[in-house]
Amino acid sequence: MVRAIQLAKRGQYTTHPNPRVGCAIVKNGNVIAEGYHRRAGQPHAEIDALQNLSESPVGATAYVTLEPCSHTGRTPPCSDALVKAGVSEVVIAMQDPNPRVAGRGIKRLKDAGIKVTSGVLEAESRALNPGFIKRMEQGLPFVRVKMATSLDGRTALASGESKWITGESARKDVQFYRAKCDAILTGIGTVLADDPSLTVRLTAIELDIEGEVRQPTRVILDTQLRCPPSAKILSLSGKTLIYTAVSGSAVMIDEATNKTTIDKAASVTADKISALVQAGAEVVVVEKDANGTISLVEVLKDLANREINEVHTEAGSKLCGNLLEAGLADELLLYMAPHLLGSDAMGAFNLPNLTTMQQRINLKIQDIRAIGDDWRIIAALEQTQV
């Protein structure tokens, strides 16, 4: 199963929106086939392994990181393929949380007389697909919040100058997280201040993948629709979503008189939306929350409906703080540089509602390591509260 997990990791940059899955087939103590899922529409891990057999699989044991599928999607059911191959046992790390599978694959194997063992290295298998699992179980994507700070927790000087806090090695490390996610989230403040690209700038060779490098969907939260059509982020390859809380409907109908009128303010908004669409964006109108800003929950639900598994956030202190405070962030990716920017510099997270120690946001450190001259801290947040 350890080998199957290693194989699954090979697909971490390419399988969207499918989960990362690996498979190893063993017979008489020898590995006779290995496989993993590469891209949606291509063979699943079990099929890939069965296509790489060095000898007959009859009587063999298949180790799979996720329950074999039992339905026909872009590819045929993997459970049927294992039955047809004649394996005698299937060892599974975890049950598939997808309601279309959810135990049906295991049942199909057992009904065919195949011994099934489940739960082997389940925690390690879940770690392969935090976004897919959360989307299937909660209807929300996994949200990672990335921040780069000085050693005293500052992100920029009071003037706004911030390039560059971290070194080249740390900035390249971030690119791998961008490549792994399905969407990169930012706020309109960052777009207006930095005019970022938010693209993956690694090559297929650097990612050790076959084929083209996939560009994640870029997501901008823009309550008042201030994004200029000339923004760099709109002209690059890949998809850009702009979430706003203003409607573009310019025509109003009086139900009593059945007369129509033109709302000039809405007409201006409609023109803005049209210009942004022409520039390459998709504009999505969502409800406001109690604070009069875009509802983060509604945005994340919509992203999940679009098969977005993992959201990587690169934004300012306000949006990052809102995600943390609302309990919508799952992981903090923090790069700390060996600098001191002073008390007047900008802080990392805007959390004005935390006034007592009991309200503090608790983290569990998962990993700390040096990345060049900087330190990278990965911390998990407590269970999300929606």
N, C-alpha and C positions, 0 to 999 in steps of 0.2 A: 504493500500500500504506500510505503514511503516513495517507492519508485513511481507509482502512478501519480502521486501528488507532484513530484518533480516534473513529470511529463505535462501535467495540467498547467503548470506555471508557464510553459512555453507559449500558451495561447493568451497570456494576460493582456496583450496589447491588441488583440485582433478578433476576439470572439463575439464582441458586442452585436446584438443584445443577449446572446446566449451565454450560459455559464461556462467557466473554464473547467474542463473535465479531462482526466487522464485514465489510461487503461493499460494494465500489464497482464499478459496471459502466461501462466506457469504450468509446466507439465514435467512430472518426475524431477522436481527440484530445479528445473531450468526454465529461464524466461524464453518462450518461443515466439513472442510477439509483443510489440509495444505500439501505442498509438495515443493521439490526443486530438481534441477538437481545435481546428485552426480558425475557421471563419463560418459565419452563418451561411447555410446552404451547402457547405462542404461536409464530408462524412463526420459523424460523431466519433468520439474516442474509441468506442467498441468496434465500430465498423472499420475505422482506420487501423486498429490493431489486427483485426481479422484479415485485412488486406496485406498485412506484413508478416504472415505466418512463416516460420521456418520448418514446421512440420504439422501434422494433423492435430487439430484442437480437441478431438474426441477424448473425453475423460479429463480434460485440463481444467484448471481453476482460473477464472477471470477476476482480477482485482480492479475495481472501478471506484473513482472518487465520488460519484453521484449515481443514484439509482438509474438504471437504464430506462430510457423512455418507452412508453407503451402506446404512443399515438403517432399518426403520420402527420408530420409538419412539412418542413422543407425537405426532410429526409425520412425514410421508412423507420419503423420502430426498432430500436436496438435490442430490446428484450427478445423479439422474434428472431433476430439475427443470431443471438447467442444460443437460443434453443436449436435453431437449424444447424449451427456449427457443431453441436454435440458436446458442449462443455458440461461437466458434471457438478461444478460448484461455482457460485458467484459470490465474491466477498465485496460488500459495499460499504463505503465510508459513511454515507448519510442518505436518508430518504430525500427525494426531490420535493421541494416545497411548492413546486408548480402544481396547482389544482388539477391540471390535465394529466398529471402523472400520479403524484402523492400516494404511493403504495401500489398502484396498479401494475407497475413494472415488476415489482417484487412478486406480486400475486401471479402474474403470468409465468414467471420463472418457476415458482413453486408448483403451479398447476401442471407444468411440463415435467415434473419430477426432479428438478434441479435443486440442490441444496443451496440455501441462501443464508449468509451471515451478514448482519448489518451493524453499523456503529463502530467500525474499526477506524481509529484515528479521525473520529468525527469532528473534533474541534479544529484540527488542522485542515480538514476538508472545508469546513464552514469559512475558515479564514481565506480560502481561495476566492470566494464569491460573496462578500458581504453585501454588495449592492443587489445582486440577483435575489439573494435570500430575503433581504429586507423588502424589496419590491413585491415579492410574492407573498410574504407574511403580513406586511403592514400597508402595502399600497403606496410606499414612499421610497425614494432612492436613498442610498447611503451618502451622507454628506461629509466631506472632508474640508476643513478650514485650514488654509495655508497662510502663514504669516512669517515675515522676516523682520527681526528686531535687533537692536543693539543689546549689549549685555544688561543694560538697565531698562530693557523693555520698551524702547522707543522705536518708532518706525520711520520717522522723518524729522528733520529740523523744524523749528517753528515756521520757517519760511516755506516749508513744503518740500524742500530738497531731500531726495532720498536715494539717488543713484550714485554709487551702489552701496547698500549696507553690507550685503554678503558678497563673498568672493565668487569667482567664476565656477569653481567646483560645485558650490551649493546651487548656483543658478542652473547649472546643467542637470543637477540631481532633480530639480523641480520638473524638468522636461519629461522625465520618466513617469512622474505622477500624472502629468498632463496626458501622456500617451496612454496611460492605463484607464483613465476615466472616460465616461461617455459624454459629459458636459462640463464646461468651465463656466462658473458663475461669477459675475461681477456686478457692480452698481454703476449708475450713471455718473456718479462723482468721479470714479476712477477713469471712466471713458473720457470725460471732459478734461480731466487734469493730465492724463498720461497718453491718451490716444493709443491704447495698447493693441497688440495683435491677438494675443491669447491663442496662439497656435503651437503645435508641436514642431520643434525645429530639429529633431533628431532624424537621422536617416534609417532606412530599413536595416542597414548593416549594424548601426549602433544599437538598435532594438533587437537585433538577431531574429528578424522575421522575414517571411517571404512575401513578395508583393508590395503594394503601395502602403505608405504610412497613413493610417486613418486620422482625419482631423475631427476632434470632438466637437459637438454642437456648442456654440458660444451663446451664453445666456446673459442678457442685460436686464436689470431691474430699473425701470425708468418711470416712476409714478406719474410725472407731469409731461412725459414725452419730450424730453429736451435733447435727445440724441440727434446730432446733425447727420444728414444723409452722407456727408463727406467723411464720416468717421472711418478710419482705416479698417476697423473690425468688420465693416460691411462689405468691403471689396475683396476680401481674401477667400480662398477656396474653403469649402465647408459651409455649414448652415449656421445662421445667426437668428436667435429668437429674442425679441424685445417684449418684455412684459410691462404693461402699463395699466393704470387705473382710470384712464380717461377714455370715453367712448367716441368713436368717429361718426356716430349717426347724426346727420344734420337735418333730417326731416322728422318733424313731430306731427302727430295726428290727434286732433281734439275729438275724443270719442263722442262727445255730446253733439257737436256740429258736423263732424266728419270732415272738417277743414284741415288742410295741411299748412304748416308754417316752416320756415327755414331758421334754424338756430345758427346764428352767425359764428358763435364760439365753437360749436360742434363742427361747423363747416371748415373752420380753420384747422381743427383737429383732424378731420377727414383728409384734408390736404397734406398734413404732416405724415399721416399714416401712409398715404399713397406715395409720398416721396421716399419714405423709408423702405417701402416694399419694392419700389423701383430700384433702390440702391442695393437691394439684395437681402433684406431682412423679412422675417415673418413677425407680424405684430399681434400679440395676444392680449386681450383685455380681461383683467381679473378683478375680483372684488377688493375693496379696501378693508383693512383690519380696523380694530377699535381706535388705533392711533392715526387713522386717515392715510396710511401708506399701503403699499401693495401687501396683500396677504401672503406671507411666505408659505404657509401651509398649502394654499391653493396653487401656488406656483409649483411646489414640489409634487403635489398630487398630479398636476398636469404633465410634469416631466415624467413621472412614473407611467402615466398613460401612454406616453410616447416611447416607452421601453427604454428609458434612461435608468441605468442601474446605479452608477456612481457619479456624484457631482463633486467636482474639485473647485473650491472657492478661492479666488484671488481678488480681494476687494479691500475697501477701507475699513476703518475701525467701527463705523456705524453698522454696516451690514454684517460684518463678522460678529460683532457684539450682539446684534439682534438674533442671529442664528444660535449663538451660544445660550443667550438668556431664554430663548423660547424652547430650548431643549430639542432643537431640530438638527443640531450638529452631532455627528457620531465620533469624529476623530479630529484631533488638532495636530497639524504638521507645522512645527515651529523651527525655524532656523535662527540661531542666535550667533551674532558676529561679535568678535572681541573688540568692541568699541563702546564708548560712553557718549551719549548725545545730550545728556543734561536734563534738568527738570522742566525746561521750557519746550522741549521737543514733544512731538505727538506720540500719544500712547497707542498701544496695539489694539485694545478692545474698548469700545464705548459701552460701559455697563453702569449707567447712572442709577439704576433701580436696586443695585446691591448695596444695602445700607447696614446690614448686620452680618456677622460671621456665619450665622445659620443660613444665610442666603447665598453663600459663596458657591461657585461652580466647582464641583470636585472632579478631578482627573485621575486616571490611572496610567502611569508611565508604562508604555509598552517597549520602548527602545530609545536609547541615547547613544549617539556615535559621532565621531568627528567626520566632517565632510570638508576636506581641505583645511582651511584655517578656522572654519565655523563649526558649530555644533548643531546637529539635527535631533530634535526631540519629537517622538511620536507618542501621543497620549490619547487614550480612549475616554470619552465622556460617559457619564452615567446614562442609564436608559433614557431614551428620548421621551419627551412628554408632548403629545399632540392634542 
